[in-house]
Amino acid sequence: MPDSEWHGLLAAAAAEVLETMFFASVYGPPQAGADRAGPRMAARVGFAGTPNGVLTLSISTPAMRALAANFLASDDGDPLPVSQLEGVICELANMICGALLSQVKAAELFRLTSPELLPDDAPCPPFQPHISLALGEDAGDGTIDLWLDLEPHAH
């Protein structure tokens, strides 16, 4: 499958998960020059099948706080503990990866690894994100960046 098809499937899967499970508006690609400064959280999940690969995501911490509050139905004004944010970002990576792979016509079932939180100082993949999505004010007006790293034979 060509990269452009993977990118389209990834964008659709991410938007579906963010809108249905996290009640977040997705506005498509961020505007040119969108600010990505500030603290970010990142997670990744690997998968095996045909193809094998890794999905990595990175999101601003304020946007992750808003998404986690929506996902956990937290309506009090107290910020969620970091441990809950970490669990939710791992679950977000898992859900987006699962939604993506459910759209792929494969001869065998995919096996996902356990989602992994990336430490603050861990670099995301060295290439540009495959997709970046702007999130609405209900998600802290942030952006989410997603990388899809497929084994070469999968293209």
TIVO-2410 file (N, C-alpha, C; in nm, 3 decimals):
# residues 155
REC num residu      c1      c2      c3 atome chaine
REC   1      M   0.085  -0.117   0.000     N      A
REC   1      M   0.000   0.000   0.000    CA      A
REC   1      M   0.091   0.124   0.000     C      A
REC   2      P   0.062   0.222  -0.084     N      A
REC   2      P   0.144   0.344  -0.088    CA      A
REC   2      P   0.133   0.426   0.042     C      A
REC   3      D   0.239   0.502   0.068     N      A
REC   3      D   0.241   0.586   0.189    CA      A
REC   3      D   0.119   0.676   0.198     C      A
REC   4      S   0.076   0.733   0.087     N      A
REC   4      S  -0.037   0.826   0.090    CA      A
REC   4      S  -0.164   0.758   0.142     C      A
REC   5      E  -0.183   0.630   0.110     N      A
REC   5      E  -0.299   0.557   0.162    CA      A
REC   5      E  -0.286   0.536   0.313     C      A
REC   6      W  -0.163   0.501   0.358     N      A
REC   6      W  -0.141   0.484   0.502    CA      A
REC   6      W  -0.170   0.614   0.576     C      A
REC   7      H  -0.124   0.726   0.521     N      A
REC   7      H  -0.143   0.855   0.587    CA      A
REC   7      H  -0.292   0.889   0.597     C      A
REC   8      G  -0.366   0.861   0.491     N      A
REC   8      G  -0.510   0.885   0.494    CA      A
REC   8      G  -0.580   0.799   0.598     C      A
REC   9      L  -0.542   0.671   0.604     N      A
REC   9      L  -0.601   0.582   0.704    CA      A
REC   9      L  -0.565   0.626   0.845     C      A
REC  10      L  -0.441   0.670   0.865     N      A
REC  10      L  -0.397   0.714   0.997    CA      A
REC  10      L  -0.473   0.840   1.040     C      A
REC  11      A  -0.489   0.934   0.950     N      A
REC  11      A  -0.563   1.057   0.982    CA      A
REC  11      A  -0.707   1.023   1.018     C      A
REC  12      A  -0.770   0.936   0.942     N      A
REC  12      A  -0.909   0.898   0.970    CA      A
REC  12      A  -0.921   0.824   1.103     C      A
REC  13      A  -0.827   0.733   1.130     N      A
REC  13      A  -0.832   0.657   1.256    CA      A
REC  13      A  -0.813   0.750   1.375     C      A
REC  14      A  -0.717   0.841   1.366     N      A
REC  14      A  -0.691   0.934   1.477    CA      A
REC  14      A  -0.812   1.023   1.501     C      A
REC  15      A  -0.869   1.078   1.394     N      A
REC  15      A  -0.986   1.166   1.409    CA      A
REC  15      A  -1.103   1.091   1.471     C      A
REC  16      E  -1.125   0.967   1.426     N      A
REC  16      E  -1.236   0.888   1.480    CA      A
REC  16      E  -1.219   0.864   1.630     C      A
REC  17      V  -1.099   0.823   1.671     N      A
REC  17      V  -1.075   0.796   1.813    CA      A
REC  17      V  -1.087   0.924   1.896     C      A
REC  18      L  -1.026   1.031   1.849     N      A
REC  18      L  -1.030   1.157   1.924    CA      A
REC  18      L  -1.172   1.210   1.938     C      A
REC  19      E  -1.251   1.199   1.831     N      A
REC  19      E  -1.388   1.251   1.835    CA      A
REC  19      E  -1.482   1.163   1.915     C      A
REC  20      T  -1.471   1.030   1.900     N      A
REC  20      T  -1.569   0.942   1.964    CA      A
REC  20      T  -1.532   0.902   2.106     C      A
REC  21      M  -1.404   0.888   2.136     N      A
REC  21      M  -1.364   0.842   2.269    CA      A
REC  21      M  -1.317   0.955   2.360     C      A
REC  22      F  -1.272   1.065   2.301     N      A
REC  22      F  -1.216   1.175   2.379    CA      A
REC  22      F  -1.296   1.304   2.364     C      A
REC  23      F  -1.403   1.299   2.283     N      A
REC  23      F  -1.494   1.412   2.264    CA      A
REC  23      F  -1.419   1.539   2.225     C      A
REC  24      A  -1.321   1.523   2.137     N      A
REC  24      A  -1.236   1.634   2.094    CA      A
REC  24      A  -1.264   1.666   1.948     C      A
REC  25      S  -1.271   1.794   1.918     N      A
REC  25      S  -1.286   1.838   1.780    CA      A
REC  25      S  -1.150   1.832   1.711     C      A
REC  26      V  -1.150   1.779   1.591     N      A
REC  26      V  -1.028   1.772   1.511    CA      A
REC  26      V  -1.048   1.863   1.391     C      A
REC  27      Y  -0.958   1.958   1.374     N      A
REC  27      Y  -0.971   2.058   1.269    CA      A
REC  27      Y  -0.882   2.033   1.149     C      A
REC  28      G  -0.824   1.915   1.138     N      A
REC  28      G  -0.735   1.888   1.026    CA      A
REC  28      G  -0.594   1.932   1.058     C      A
REC  29      P  -0.513   1.952   0.955     N      A
REC  29      P  -0.373   1.991   0.979    CA      A
REC  29      P  -0.365   2.125   1.052     C      A
REC  30      P  -0.265   2.142   1.138     N      A
REC  30      P  -0.249   2.271   1.205    CA      A
REC  30      P  -0.208   2.378   1.106     C      A
REC  31      Q  -0.235   2.503   1.141     N      A
REC  31      Q  -0.195   2.613   1.055    CA      A
REC  31      Q  -0.043   2.620   1.049     C      A
REC  32      A   0.007   2.670   0.938     N      A
REC  32      A   0.152   2.685   0.923    CA      A
REC  32      A   0.206   2.768   1.039     C      A
REC  33      G   0.316   2.724   1.094     N      A
REC  33      G   0.380   2.795   1.205    CA      A
REC  33      G   0.313   2.772   1.339     C      A
REC  34      A   0.225   2.671   1.350     N      A
REC  34      A   0.160   2.642   1.479    CA      A
REC  34      A   0.266   2.616   1.585     C      A
REC  35      D   0.244   2.670   1.701     N      A
REC  35      D   0.340   2.660   1.811    CA      A
REC  35      D   0.338   2.521   1.871     C      A
REC  36      R   0.453   2.453   1.869     N      A
REC  36      R   0.466   2.321   1.931    CA      A
REC  36      R   0.560   2.328   2.051     C      A
REC  37      A   0.589   2.449   2.094     N      A
REC  37      A   0.678   2.466   2.209    CA      A
REC  37      A   0.604   2.424   2.336     C      A
REC  38      G   0.678   2.406   2.440     N      A
REC  38      G   0.619   2.370   2.568    CA      A
REC  38      G   0.627   2.222   2.593     C      A
REC  39      P   0.585   2.181   2.710     N      A
REC  39      P   0.596   2.040   2.746    CA      A
REC  39      P   0.504   1.953   2.661     C      A
REC  40      R   0.556   1.838   2.625     N      A
REC  40      R   0.480   1.742   2.545    CA      A
REC  40      R   0.492   1.604   2.609     C      A
REC  41      M   0.396   1.520   2.580     N      A
REC  41      M   0.397   1.382   2.623    CA      A
REC  41      M   0.398   1.296   2.497     C      A
REC  42      A   0.461   1.179   2.506     N      A
REC  42      A   0.468   1.092   2.389    CA      A
REC  42      A   0.454   0.946   2.432     C      A
REC  43      A   0.400   0.866   2.341     N      A
REC  43      A   0.384   0.723   2.364    CA      A
REC  43      A   0.397   0.652   2.230     C      A
REC  44      R   0.423   0.523   2.237     N      A
REC  44      R   0.429   0.444   2.114    CA      A
REC  44      R   0.375   0.304   2.140     C      A
REC  45      V   0.333   0.242   2.031     N      A
REC  45      V   0.286   0.104   2.036    CA      A
REC  45      V   0.333   0.036   1.908     C      A
REC  46      G   0.386  -0.084   1.924     N      A
REC  46      G   0.432  -0.161   1.810    CA      A
REC  46      G   0.326  -0.261   1.768     C      A
REC  47      F   0.338  -0.306   1.645     N      A
REC  47      F   0.246  -0.409   1.598    CA      A
REC  47      F   0.319  -0.504   1.504     C      A
REC  48      A   0.273  -0.628   1.506     N      A
REC  48      A   0.331  -0.732   1.421    CA      A
REC  48      A   0.220  -0.792   1.338     C      A
REC  49      G   0.252  -0.822   1.217     N      A
REC  49      G   0.157  -0.878   1.121    CA      A
REC  49      G   0.212  -0.850   0.983     C      A
REC  50      T   0.124  -0.823   0.891     N      A
REC  50      T   0.168  -0.781   0.758    CA      A
REC  50      T   0.099  -0.651   0.728     C      A
REC  51      P   0.165  -0.541   0.753     N      A
REC  51      P   0.306  -0.520   0.786    CA      A
REC  51      P   0.332  -0.516   0.936     C      A
REC  52      N   0.460  -0.510   0.971     N      A
REC  52      N   0.505  -0.482   1.108    CA      A
REC  52      N   0.534  -0.334   1.115     C      A
REC  53      G   0.523  -0.276   1.235     N      A
REC  53      G   0.556  -0.135   1.247    CA      A
REC  53      G   0.541  -0.082   1.387     C      A
REC  54      V   0.555   0.050   1.398     N      A
REC  54      V   0.542   0.121   1.525    CA      A
REC  54      V   0.465   0.250   1.499     C      A
REC  55      L   0.371   0.279   1.586     N      A
REC  55      L   0.299   0.406   1.584    CA      A
REC  55      L   0.348   0.487   1.704     C      A
REC  56      T   0.391   0.610   1.681     N      A
REC  56      T   0.435   0.700   1.788    CA      A
REC  56      T   0.348   0.824   1.782     C      A
REC  57      L   0.309   0.875   1.898     N      A
REC  57      L   0.235   1.001   1.901    CA      A
REC  57      L   0.297   1.094   2.004     C      A
REC  58      S   0.282   1.222   1.978     N      A
REC  58      S   0.330   1.327   2.068    CA      A
REC  58      S   0.222   1.433   2.075     C      A
REC  59      I   0.196   1.483   2.195     N      A
REC  59      I   0.090   1.581   2.215    CA      A
REC  59      I   0.131   1.676   2.327     C      A
REC  60      S   0.089   1.800   2.318     N      A
REC  60      S   0.122   1.895   2.424    CA      A
REC  60      S   0.057   1.849   2.555     C      A
REC  61      T   0.126   1.873   2.664     N      A
REC  61      T   0.074   1.831   2.794    CA      A
REC  61      T  -0.060   1.896   2.826     C      A
REC  62      P  -0.080   2.027   2.800     N      A
REC  62      P  -0.213   2.085   2.827    CA      A
REC  62      P  -0.324   2.017   2.744     C      A
REC  63      A  -0.297   1.987   2.619     N      A
REC  63      A  -0.397   1.919   2.538    CA      A
REC  63      A  -0.422   1.779   2.591     C      A
REC  64      M  -0.316   1.710   2.637     N      A
REC  64      M  -0.333   1.576   2.693    CA      A
REC  64      M  -0.416   1.582   2.820     C      A
REC  65      R  -0.396   1.685   2.901     N      A
REC  65      R  -0.478   1.701   3.023    CA      A
REC  65      R  -0.626   1.715   2.987     C      A
REC  66      A  -0.654   1.795   2.883     N      A
REC  66      A  -0.793   1.814   2.841    CA      A
REC  66      A  -0.852   1.684   2.787     C      A
REC  67      L  -0.776   1.612   2.705     N      A
REC  67      L  -0.824   1.485   2.651    CA      A
REC  67      L  -0.849   1.384   2.763     C      A
REC  68      A  -0.756   1.376   2.858     N      A
REC  68      A  -0.770   1.280   2.969    CA      A
REC  68      A  -0.892   1.314   3.053     C      A
REC  69      A  -0.916   1.441   3.078     N      A
REC  69      A  -1.034   1.481   3.155    CA      A
REC  69      A  -1.161   1.440   3.081     C      A
REC  70      N  -1.164   1.458   2.949     N      A
REC  70      N  -1.280   1.416   2.871    CA      A
REC  70      N  -1.297   1.264   2.876     C      A
REC  71      F  -1.189   1.192   2.855     N      A
REC  71      F  -1.193   1.046   2.850    CA      A
REC  71      F  -1.236   0.987   2.984     C      A
REC  72      L  -1.186   1.043   3.092     N      A
REC  72      L  -1.216   0.991   3.226    CA      A
REC  72      L  -1.339   1.055   3.289     C      A
REC  73      A  -1.405   1.143   3.214     N      A
REC  73      A  -1.523   1.214   3.264    CA      A
REC  73      A  -1.493   1.284   3.396     C      A
REC  74      S  -1.379   1.348   3.401     N      A
REC  74      S  -1.337   1.422   3.520    CA      A
REC  74      S  -1.392   1.563   3.509     C      A
REC  75      D  -1.484   1.597   3.596     N      A
REC  75      D  -1.543   1.729   3.587    CA      A
REC  75      D  -1.504   1.821   3.702     C      A
REC  76      D  -1.421   1.773   3.791     N      A
REC  76      D  -1.377   1.863   3.897    CA      A
REC  76      D  -1.261   1.948   3.847     C      A
REC  77      G  -1.234   2.057   3.913     N      A
REC  77      G  -1.132   2.150   3.868    CA      A
REC  77      G  -0.990   2.108   3.900     C      A
REC  78      D  -0.974   2.001   3.976     N      A
REC  78      D  -0.839   1.958   4.013    CA      A
REC  78      D  -0.771   1.889   3.895     C      A
REC  79      P  -0.644   1.922   3.871     N      A
REC  79      P  -0.573   1.854   3.762    CA      A
REC  79      P  -0.557   1.705   3.792     C      A
REC  80      L  -0.561   1.627   3.687     N      A
REC  80      L  -0.543   1.482   3.702    CA      A
REC  80      L  -0.398   1.452   3.738     C      A
REC  81      P  -0.375   1.350   3.819     N      A
REC  81      P  -0.237   1.312   3.851    CA      A
REC  81      P  -0.163   1.266   3.725     C      A
REC  82      V  -0.034   1.286   3.725     N      A
REC  82      V   0.050   1.250   3.611    CA      A
REC  82      V   0.033   1.102   3.576     C      A
REC  83      S   0.019   1.017   3.677     N      A
REC  83      S   0.004   0.873   3.650    CA      A
REC  83      S  -0.120   0.846   3.565     C      A
REC  84      Q  -0.228   0.922   3.587     N      A
REC  84      Q  -0.348   0.903   3.505    CA      A
REC  84      Q  -0.325   0.954   3.363     C      A
REC  85      L  -0.256   1.067   3.350     N      A
REC  85      L  -0.223   1.117   3.216    CA      A
REC  85      L  -0.141   1.014   3.139     C      A
REC  86      E  -0.044   0.955   3.206     N      A
REC  86      E   0.042   0.855   3.142    CA      A
REC  86      E  -0.039   0.735   3.094     C      A
REC  87      G  -0.131   0.690   3.176     N      A
REC  87      G  -0.216   0.578   3.136    CA      A
REC  87      G  -0.305   0.613   3.019     C      A
REC  88      V  -0.359   0.734   3.019     N      A
REC  88      V  -0.449   0.774   2.911    CA      A
REC  88      V  -0.374   0.793   2.780     C      A
REC  89      I  -0.254   0.850   2.783     N      A
REC  89      I  -0.181   0.868   2.656    CA      A
REC  89      I  -0.143   0.732   2.598     C      A
REC  90      C  -0.112   0.636   2.683     N      A
REC  90      C  -0.082   0.501   2.633    CA      A
REC  90      C  -0.207   0.439   2.571     C      A
REC  91      E  -0.320   0.460   2.635     N      A
REC  91      E  -0.446   0.407   2.581    CA      A
REC  91      E  -0.482   0.477   2.451     C      A
REC  92      L  -0.455   0.607   2.441     N      A
REC  92      L  -0.479   0.681   2.316    CA      A
REC  92      L  -0.397   0.621   2.202     C      A
REC  93      A  -0.269   0.595   2.227     N      A
REC  93      A  -0.183   0.534   2.125    CA      A
REC  93      A  -0.238   0.397   2.085     C      A
REC  94      N  -0.279   0.319   2.182     N      A
REC  94      N  -0.333   0.185   2.158    CA      A
REC  94      N  -0.461   0.192   2.073     C      A
REC  95      M  -0.550   0.284   2.105     N      A
REC  95      M  -0.677   0.295   2.033    CA      A
REC  95      M  -0.655   0.343   1.890     C      A
REC  96      I  -0.567   0.442   1.871     N      A
REC  96      I  -0.541   0.491   1.735    CA      A
REC  96      I  -0.478   0.380   1.651     C      A
REC  97      C  -0.383   0.308   1.709     N      A
REC  97      C  -0.318   0.199   1.635    CA      A
REC  97      C  -0.421   0.091   1.600     C      A
REC  98      G  -0.505   0.054   1.696     N      A
REC  98      G  -0.608  -0.046   1.670    CA      A
REC  98      G  -0.706  -0.001   1.563     C      A
REC  99      A  -0.748   0.127   1.568     N      A
REC  99      A  -0.841   0.179   1.468    CA      A
REC  99      A  -0.776   0.180   1.329     C      A
REC 100      L  -0.647   0.214   1.323     N      A
REC 100      L  -0.576   0.213   1.196    CA      A
REC 100      L  -0.570   0.072   1.139     C      A
REC 101      L  -0.525  -0.023   1.220     N      A
REC 101      L  -0.505  -0.159   1.170    CA      A
REC 101      L  -0.637  -0.230   1.138     C      A
REC 102      S  -0.746  -0.187   1.202     N      A
REC 102      S  -0.876  -0.248   1.170    CA      A
REC 102      S  -0.921  -0.213   1.029     C      A
REC 103      Q  -0.861  -0.110   0.968     N      A
REC 103      Q  -0.896  -0.069   0.832    CA      A
REC 103      Q  -0.810  -0.140   0.727     C      A
REC 104      V  -0.705  -0.207   0.772     N      A
REC 104      V  -0.609  -0.269   0.679    CA      A
REC 104      V  -0.655  -0.411   0.647     C      A
REC 105      K  -0.664  -0.439   0.519     N      A
REC 105      K  -0.700  -0.574   0.478    CA      A
REC 105      K  -0.573  -0.659   0.483     C      A
REC 106      A  -0.569  -0.751   0.579     N      A
REC 106      A  -0.450  -0.834   0.598    CA      A
REC 106      A  -0.492  -0.980   0.605     C      A
REC 107      A  -0.401  -1.066   0.564     N      A
REC 107      A  -0.428  -1.210   0.564    CA      A
REC 107      A  -0.424  -1.269   0.705     C      A
REC 108      E  -0.361  -1.197   0.798     N      A
REC 108      E  -0.350  -1.248   0.935    CA      A
REC 108      E  -0.387  -1.137   1.033     C      A
REC 109      L  -0.413  -1.177   1.155     N      A
REC 109      L  -0.445  -1.078   1.258    CA      A
REC 109      L  -0.319  -1.007   1.304     C      A
REC 110      F  -0.333  -0.881   1.340     N      A
REC 110      F  -0.221  -0.806   1.395    CA      A
REC 110      F  -0.208  -0.833   1.544     C      A
REC 111      R  -0.086  -0.827   1.593     N      A
REC 111      R  -0.059  -0.837   1.737    CA      A
REC 111      R   0.005  -0.706   1.779     C      A
REC 112      L  -0.055  -0.642   1.878     N      A
REC 112      L  -0.002  -0.516   1.928    CA      A
REC 112      L   0.080  -0.540   2.053     C      A
REC 113      T   0.187  -0.463   2.068     N      A
REC 113      T   0.263  -0.467   2.192    CA      A
REC 113      T   0.192  -0.379   2.293     C      A
REC 114      S   0.233  -0.388   2.417     N      A
REC 114      S   0.178  -0.298   2.518    CA      A
REC 114      S   0.224  -0.156   2.487     C      A
REC 115      P   0.134  -0.059   2.496     N      A
REC 115      P   0.175   0.079   2.472    CA      A
REC 115      P   0.283   0.120   2.571     C      A
REC 116      E   0.373   0.204   2.526     N      A
REC 116      E   0.488   0.246   2.606    CA      A
REC 116      E   0.493   0.398   2.614     C      A
REC 117      L   0.498   0.449   2.735     N      A
REC 117      L   0.517   0.592   2.755    CA      A
REC 117      L   0.662   0.625   2.727     C      A
REC 118      L   0.686   0.730   2.650     N      A
REC 118      L   0.823   0.771   2.622    CA      A
REC 118      L   0.866   0.872   2.727     C      A
REC 119      P   0.987   0.859   2.779     N      A
REC 119      P   1.035   0.957   2.877    CA      A
REC 119      P   1.041   1.097   2.815     C      A
REC 120      D   1.037   1.199   2.901     N      A
REC 120      D   1.037   1.337   2.854    CA      A
REC 120      D   1.152   1.367   2.759     C      A
REC 121      D   1.266   1.306   2.782     N      A
REC 121      D   1.384   1.337   2.701    CA      A
REC 121      D   1.402   1.241   2.583     C      A
REC 122      A   1.310   1.147   2.565     N      A
REC 122      A   1.323   1.052   2.454    CA      A
REC 122      A   1.282   1.121   2.324     C      A
REC 123      P   1.365   1.106   2.222     N      A
REC 123      P   1.329   1.169   2.095    CA      A
REC 123      P   1.218   1.092   2.025     C      A
REC 124      C   1.135   1.164   1.953     N      A
REC 124      C   1.037   1.100   1.866    CA      A
REC 124      C   1.113   1.058   1.741     C      A
REC 125      P   1.051   0.987   1.650     N      A
REC 125      P   1.125   0.945   1.530    CA      A
REC 125      P   1.194   1.064   1.463     C      A
REC 126      P   1.308   1.038   1.399     N      A
REC 126      P   1.389   1.147   1.343    CA      A
REC 126      P   1.333   1.208   1.215     C      A
REC 127      F   1.224   1.153   1.164     N      A
REC 127      F   1.166   1.211   1.043    CA      A
REC 127      F   1.039   1.289   1.079     C      A
REC 128      Q   0.991   1.370   0.986     N      A
REC 128      Q   0.873   1.452   1.008    CA      A
REC 128      Q   0.753   1.364   1.041     C      A
REC 129      P   0.660   1.416   1.124     N      A
REC 129      P   0.538   1.337   1.151    CA      A
REC 129      P   0.464   1.307   1.021     C      A
REC 130      H   0.403   1.191   1.015     N      A
REC 130      H   0.323   1.158   0.897    CA      A
REC 130      H   0.199   1.244   0.893     C      A
REC 131      I   0.140   1.268   1.009     N      A
REC 131      I   0.027   1.360   1.014    CA      A
REC 131      I   0.035   1.440   1.143     C      A
REC 132      S  -0.015   1.561   1.135     N      A
REC 132      S  -0.034   1.647   1.252    CA      A
REC 132      S  -0.178   1.694   1.245     C      A
REC 133      L  -0.245   1.691   1.358     N      A
REC 133      L  -0.384   1.734   1.364    CA      A
REC 133      L  -0.400   1.844   1.467     C      A
REC 134      A  -0.475   1.946   1.429     N      A
REC 134      A  -0.507   2.055   1.521    CA      A
REC 134      A  -0.632   2.014   1.600     C      A
REC 135      L  -0.625   2.031   1.730     N      A
REC 135      L  -0.736   1.996   1.817    CA      A
REC 135      L  -0.807   2.124   1.859     C      A
REC 136      G  -0.938   2.116   1.876     N      A
REC 136      G  -1.017   2.232   1.913    CA      A
REC 136      G  -0.999   2.272   2.058     C      A
REC 137      E  -1.068   2.379   2.095     N      A
REC 137      E  -1.054   2.434   2.230    CA      A
REC 137      E  -1.094   2.335   2.338     C      A
REC 138      D  -1.182   2.240   2.305     N      A
REC 138      D  -1.220   2.138   2.402    CA      A
REC 138      D  -1.105   2.043   2.433     C      A
REC 139      A  -0.997   2.050   2.355     N      A
REC 139      A  -0.878   1.967   2.380    CA      A
REC 139      A  -0.757   2.056   2.402     C      A
REC 140      G  -0.778   2.170   2.458     N      A
REC 140      G  -0.666   2.257   2.493    CA      A
REC 140      G  -0.601   2.325   2.374     C      A
REC 141      D  -0.670   2.332   2.260     N      A
REC 141      D  -0.614   2.397   2.141    CA      A
REC 141      D  -0.474   2.348   2.109     C      A
REC 142      G  -0.450   2.221   2.120     N      A
REC 142      G  -0.318   2.167   2.095    CA      A
REC 142      G  -0.307   2.099   1.961     C      A
REC 143      T  -0.194   2.037   1.940     N      A
REC 143      T  -0.174   1.955   1.821    CA      A
REC 143      T  -0.128   1.817   1.865     C      A
REC 144      I  -0.161   1.721   1.784     N      A
REC 144      I  -0.114   1.586   1.805    CA      A
REC 144      I  -0.036   1.547   1.679     C      A
REC 145      D   0.084   1.498   1.699     N      A
REC 145      D   0.170   1.453   1.588    CA      A
REC 145      D   0.177   1.302   1.593     C      A
REC 146      L   0.167   1.239   1.476     N      A
REC 146      L   0.169   1.093   1.467    CA      A
REC 146      L   0.271   1.049   1.363     C      A
REC 147      W   0.350   0.950   1.402     N      A
REC 147      W   0.449   0.890   1.313    CA      A
REC 147      W   0.410   0.744   1.294     C      A
REC 148      L   0.419   0.696   1.172     N      A
REC 148      L   0.395   0.556   1.142    CA      A
REC 148      L   0.520   0.503   1.076     C      A
REC 149      D   0.587   0.413   1.144     N      A
REC 149      D   0.714   0.359   1.095    CA      A
REC 149      D   0.691   0.213   1.057     C      A
REC 150      L   0.679   0.187   0.926     N      A
REC 150      L   0.653   0.053   0.876    CA      A
REC 150      L   0.783  -0.011   0.830     C      A
REC 151      E   0.791  -0.142   0.844     N      A
REC 151      E   0.907  -0.212   0.791    CA      A
REC 151      E   0.910  -0.192   0.640     C      A
REC 152      P   1.028  -0.179   0.582     N      A
REC 152      P   1.040  -0.145   0.440    CA      A
REC 152      P   0.961  -0.234   0.344     C      A
REC 153      H   0.950  -0.362   0.372     N      A
REC 153      H   0.880  -0.450   0.279    CA      A
REC 153      H   0.730  -0.424   0.276     C      A
REC 154      A   0.680  -0.344   0.371     N      A
REC 154      A   0.535  -0.321   0.380    CA      A
REC 154      A   0.485  -0.220   0.279     C      A
REC 155      H   0.573  -0.143   0.220     N      A
REC 155      H   0.529  -0.039   0.127    CA      A
REC 155      H   0.498  -0.105  -0.003     C      A
***
